[in-house]
Amino acid sequence: MKLVGGDQRRQRGFGKALKEQRARLYIIQRCVVMLLRWHD
């Protein structure tokens, strides 16, 4: 399956957005874990 130029650009942008989303989720997860530990 070959990607046309435009599709490749969109794919790259999608990957970047996915990485940012995962980073944000990771940070939120760390905050939640710290809050839970802090409560105990």
MODELLER restraints for C-alpha pairs under 7 A, 6 or more apart:
rsr = mdl.restraints
at = mdl.atoms
